[in-house]
Amino acid sequence: MPGRPVGAAGPGRLVVPDNIVILYLPRYSLELNPVENLWAYMRSHFLSNRANNGYDHPSDATAIAYRAPTTDLLRSVCRCDCAERD
C-alpha cells in the first residue's frame, strides 16, 4: 500500500521520538526524488544531442558531465520543497 510505513523493523514497530517528523512519500514519485532531478538535468544539459566520434566519446562526455555541477547548481536542481522545514 502506498504511503504505509514498512521497513526492516516491520510495520508499526518503529518508535519515533517526538522531535522527529517522518514524511511519507508516494511510491514511484520521481518528481520528489532529488537524485532523479539531477539525472534529468545532466541528461538534458550535458548528455543529450551528441554525435559520438568513437567508442571513448560517450565515456569522456560522461566524465565531463560528472565534474561539471557546482555546489550552487546541485542545491538548485536537487531542491525538494517537501523536505524543507519552516
VOKEKE-180506 format. One line per field, with one value per residue: x, y, z of N, C-alpha, C in turn; residue number from 0; residue in one letter. Coordinates in Angstrom, 1 decimal. Layout:
# residues N
n.px = [X / ...]
n.py = [Y / ...]
n.pz = [Z / ...]
ca.px = [X / ...]
ca.py = [Y / ...]
ca.pz = [Z / ...]
c.px = [X / ...]
c.py = [Y / ...]
c.pz = [Z / ...]
seq = [NUM / ...]
type = [a / ...]
***
This chain:
# residues 86
n.px = [0.8 / 0.6 / 2.2 / 2.2 / 4.0 / 6.7 / 9.3 / 12.6 / 12.2 / 9.6 / 6.0 / 4.6 / 6.4 / 8.4 / 9.7 / 9.3 / 10.8 / 9.5 / 10.5 / 11.1 / 9.9 / 8.3 / 8.2 / 6.1 / 6.4 / 4.8 / 5.0 / 7.2 / 7.5 / 9.0 / 9.3 / 9.7 / 12.1 / 15.2 / 17.6 / 16.8 / 16.0 / 18.5 / 19.7 / 18.0 / 18.6 / 21.3 / 21.2 / 19.7 / 21.3 / 24.0 / 24.4 / 22.7 / 21.7 / 24.1 / 26.7 / 28.5 / 31.9 / 33.5 / 34.4 / 35.2 / 34.1 / 31.4 / 32.0 / 33.9 / 32.3 / 30.5 / 32.3 / 33.0 / 30.5 / 30.0 / 31.8 / 31.0 / 28.8 / 28.3 / 28.4 / 26.3 / 24.7 / 23.9 / 22.4 / 20.3 / 19.1 / 18.6 / 16.8 / 14.2 / 11.0 / 9.2 / 10.8 / 11.8 / 12.1 / 10.1]
n.py = [-1.2 / 2.2 / 4.9 / 3.7 / 2.9 / 0.8 / -1.3 / -2.5 / -3.0 / -3.7 / -3.3 / -0.8 / -1.2 / 0.7 / 3.1 / 6.4 / 9.3 / 12.3 / 14.6 / 14.2 / 14.2 / 12.2 / 12.0 / 10.7 / 9.5 / 9.1 / 6.0 / 5.5 / 8.2 / 10.1 / 12.9 / 13.8 / 12.9 / 13.9 / 13.0 / 12.0 / 14.3 / 15.5 / 13.7 / 14.0 / 16.7 / 16.5 / 14.8 / 16.4 / 18.7 / 18.0 / 15.4 / 14.9 / 15.0 / 14.4 / 13.6 / 10.7 / 10.3 / 8.1 / 5.1 / 5.8 / 8.3 / 8.6 / 7.9 / 9.8 / 12.1 / 11.6 / 11.7 / 14.4 / 15.6 / 14.6 / 16.0 / 18.7 / 19.9 / 22.4 / 23.4 / 25.2 / 24.8 / 22.1 / 22.5 / 24.0 / 22.4 / 19.9 / 20.7 / 20.1 / 20.7 / 19.5 / 18.6 / 20.7 / 22.7 / 24.8]
n.pz = [0.0 / -0.9 / 0.8 / 3.3 / 6.2 / 6.0 / 6.8 / 7.7 / 10.4 / 10.4 / 10.0 / 12.0 / 14.2 / 14.6 / 16.7 / 17.0 / 18.0 / 19.6 / 18.6 / 15.9 / 12.6 / 10.3 / 6.9 / 4.7 / 1.5 / -1.7 / -3.5 / -6.3 / -7.0 / -9.0 / -9.4 / -6.9 / -6.0 / -5.4 / -6.6 / -9.0 / -10.3 / -10.6 / -12.4 / -14.6 / -15.3 / -15.9 / -18.1 / -19.9 / -20.2 / -20.6 / -21.7 / -23.9 / -27.4 / -28.9 / -31.1 / -31.4 / -31.7 / -31.5 / -29.7 / -27.2 / -26.8 / -25.6 / -23.0 / -22.2 / -22.4 / -20.3 / -18.1 / -18.2 / -17.8 / -15.2 / -13.7 / -14.0 / -12.5 / -10.0 / -6.5 / -6.0 / -8.2 / -7.7 / -5.4 / -6.3 / -8.3 / -7.1 / -5.1 / -2.9 / -2.3 / -0.5 / 1.6 / 2.9 / 5.8 / 7.9]
ca.px = [0.0 / 1.4 / 2.1 / 2.2 / 5.4 / 7.1 / 10.8 / 13.3 / 11.6 / 8.2 / 5.0 / 4.2 / 7.3 / 9.3 / 9.4 / 9.8 / 10.8 / 8.6 / 11.2 / 11.3 / 8.7 / 8.5 / 7.5 / 5.8 / 6.3 / 4.2 / 5.9 / 7.5 / 7.3 / 10.2 / 9.5 / 10.0 / 13.4 / 16.2 / 18.6 / 16.1 / 16.0 / 19.8 / 19.9 / 17.3 / 19.3 / 22.6 / 20.9 / 19.3 / 22.3 / 25.3 / 24.5 / 21.8 / 22.0 / 25.6 / 27.2 / 29.7 / 33.0 / 34.2 / 33.9 / 35.5 / 33.4 / 30.3 / 32.7 / 34.5 / 31.3 / 30.0 / 33.2 / 32.9 / 29.3 / 30.1 / 32.6 / 30.5 / 27.9 / 28.9 / 27.6 / 25.1 / 23.8 / 23.3 / 21.4 / 19.1 / 18.5 / 18.1 / 16.0 / 13.0 / 10.2 / 8.6 / 11.7 / 12.3 / 11.4 / 9.7]
ca.py = [0.0 / 3.4 / 5.7 / 2.9 / 2.7 / -0.6 / -1.3 / -3.6 / -3.2 / -4.2 / -2.3 / -0.5 / -1.4 / 1.7 / 4.1 / 7.7 / 10.4 / 13.4 / 15.7 / 13.8 / 14.1 / 11.3 / 12.4 / 9.5 / 9.9 / 8.0 / 5.2 / 5.9 / 9.6 / 10.6 / 14.3 / 14.2 / 12.4 / 14.9 / 12.4 / 11.9 / 15.7 / 15.7 / 12.9 / 14.7 / 17.9 / 16.1 / 14.3 / 17.5 / 19.8 / 17.5 / 14.1 / 14.7 / 15.6 / 14.3 / 12.6 / 10.1 / 10.2 / 6.9 / 4.3 / 6.5 / 9.6 / 8.7 / 7.8 / 11.1 / 13.1 / 11.3 / 12.2 / 15.9 / 15.9 / 14.3 / 17.1 / 20.0 / 20.6 / 23.1 / 23.3 / 26.0 / 24.1 / 21.0 / 22.9 / 24.4 / 21.3 / 18.9 / 21.2 / 19.4 / 21.6 / 18.7 / 18.3 / 21.9 / 23.0 / 26.2]
ca.pz = [0.0 / -0.9 / 2.0 / 4.5 / 6.7 / 6.1 / 6.7 / 8.3 / 11.7 / 10.2 / 10.1 / 13.4 / 15.3 / 14.7 / 17.7 / 16.5 / 19.0 / 19.4 / 17.9 / 14.6 / 11.8 / 9.2 / 5.7 / 3.8 / 0.1 / -2.5 / -4.3 / -7.7 / -7.2 / -9.5 / -9.2 / -5.5 / -5.7 / -5.8 / -7.5 / -10.4 / -10.8 / -11.0 / -13.6 / -15.7 / -15.6 / -16.5 / -19.5 / -20.8 / -20.4 / -20.9 / -22.3 / -25.0 / -28.7 / -29.2 / -32.1 / -30.9 / -32.7 / -31.3 / -28.6 / -25.9 / -26.7 / -24.5 / -21.7 / -22.0 / -22.2 / -19.0 / -17.2 / -18.2 / -17.1 / -13.8 / -13.0 / -14.3 / -11.5 / -8.8 / -5.3 / -6.1 / -9.2 / -7.1 / -4.4 / -7.0 / -9.1 / -6.1 / -4.1 / -2.7 / -1.4 / 0.5 / 2.7 / 3.6 / 7.1 / 8.1]
c.px = [0.9 / 1.2 / 2.1 / 3.7 / 5.7 / 8.7 / 11.4 / 12.7 / 10.2 / 7.2 / 4.6 / 5.1 / 8.4 / 8.9 / 10.1 / 9.7 / 9.9 / 9.2 / 11.5 / 10.0 / 9.1 / 7.6 / 7.3 / 5.6 / 5.6 / 5.3 / 6.0 / 7.2 / 8.7 / 10.4 / 9.8 / 11.4 / 14.4 / 17.3 / 18.0 / 16.2 / 17.4 / 20.1 / 19.2 / 18.0 / 20.6 / 22.3 / 20.5 / 20.4 / 23.7 / 25.4 / 23.5 / 22.3 / 23.5 / 25.8 / 28.5 / 30.7 / 33.8 / 33.7 / 34.1 / 34.7 / 32.3 / 30.9 / 33.3 / 33.4 / 30.7 / 31.0 / 33.2 / 31.6 / 29.3 / 30.9 / 32.0 / 29.7 / 28.7 / 27.9 / 26.3 / 24.1 / 23.2 / 22.2 / 20.1 / 18.4 / 17.9 / 17.3 / 14.6 / 12.1 / 9.5 / 9.4 / 12.1 / 11.4 / 11.1 / 10.6]
c.py = [1.2 / 4.2 / 5.0 / 2.6 / 1.3 / -0.5 / -2.6 / -4.0 / -3.8 / -3.1 / -2.1 / -0.7 / -0.3 / 2.8 / 5.4 / 8.7 / 11.5 / 14.5 / 15.4 / 13.6 / 13.2 / 11.8 / 11.1 / 10.0 / 8.7 / 7.2 / 5.7 / 7.3 / 10.2 / 12.1 / 14.7 / 13.6 / 13.3 / 14.3 / 12.3 / 13.3 / 16.0 / 15.0 / 13.6 / 16.0 / 17.5 / 15.6 / 15.4 / 18.5 / 19.2 / 16.3 / 13.9 / 15.4 / 15.6 / 13.3 / 12.0 / 9.9 / 8.8 / 6.2 / 5.0 / 7.8 / 9.6 / 8.6 / 9.1 / 12.1 / 12.9 / 11.9 / 13.7 / 16.3 / 15.7 / 15.4 / 18.5 / 20.6 / 21.2 / 22.9 / 24.0 / 25.4 / 22.9 / 21.4 / 23.4 / 23.3 / 20.2 / 19.4 / 20.5 / 20.1 / 20.8 / 18.5 / 19.5 / 22.2 / 24.5 / 26.8]
c.pz = [0.0 / 0.4 / 3.3 / 5.0 / 6.8 / 6.0 / 7.4 / 9.7 / 11.6 / 10.4 / 11.6 / 14.5 / 15.5 / 15.7 / 17.3 / 17.7 / 18.6 / 18.6 / 16.4 / 13.8 / 10.6 / 8.1 / 4.8 / 2.4 / -0.7 / -3.3 / -5.7 / -7.9 / -7.7 / -9.3 / -7.8 / -5.1 / -6.2 / -6.8 / -8.9 / -11.0 / -11.3 / -12.3 / -14.8 / -16.2 / -16.4 / -18.0 / -20.4 / -21.1 / -20.9 / -21.8 / -23.5 / -26.3 / -29.0 / -30.3 / -31.6 / -32.0 / -32.6 / -30.1 / -27.3 / -25.7 / -25.6 / -23.1 / -21.3 / -21.7 / -20.8 / -17.9 / -17.1 / -17.5 / -15.6 / -13.0 / -13.1 / -13.2 / -10.3 / -7.6 / -5.4 / -7.1 / -8.5 / -6.1 / -5.2 / -7.7 / -8.1 / -5.0 / -4.0 / -1.7 / -0.3 / 1.7 / 3.4 / 4.8 / 7.1 / 9.2]
seq = [0 / 1 / 2 / 3 / 4 / 5 / 6 / 7 / 8 / 9 / 10 / 11 / 12 / 13 / 14 / 15 / 16 / 17 / 18 / 19 / 20 / 21 / 22 / 23 / 24 / 25 / 26 / 27 / 28 / 29 / 30 / 31 / 32 / 33 / 34 / 35 / 36 / 37 / 38 / 39 / 40 / 41 / 42 / 43 / 44 / 45 / 46 / 47 / 48 / 49 / 50 / 51 / 52 / 53 / 54 / 55 / 56 / 57 / 58 / 59 / 60 / 61 / 62 / 63 / 64 / 65 / 66 / 67 / 68 / 69 / 70 / 71 / 72 / 73 / 74 / 75 / 76 / 77 / 78 / 79 / 80 / 81 / 82 / 83 / 84 / 85]
type = [m / p / g / r / p / v / g / a / a / g / p / g / r / l / v / v / p / d / n / i / v / i / l / y / l / p / r / y / s / l / e / l / n / p / v / e / n / l / w / a / y / m / r / s / h / f / l / s / n / r / a / n / n / g / y / d / h / p / s / d / a / t / a / i / a / y / r / a / p / t / t / d / l / l / r / s / v / c / r / c / d / c / a / e / r / d]
***
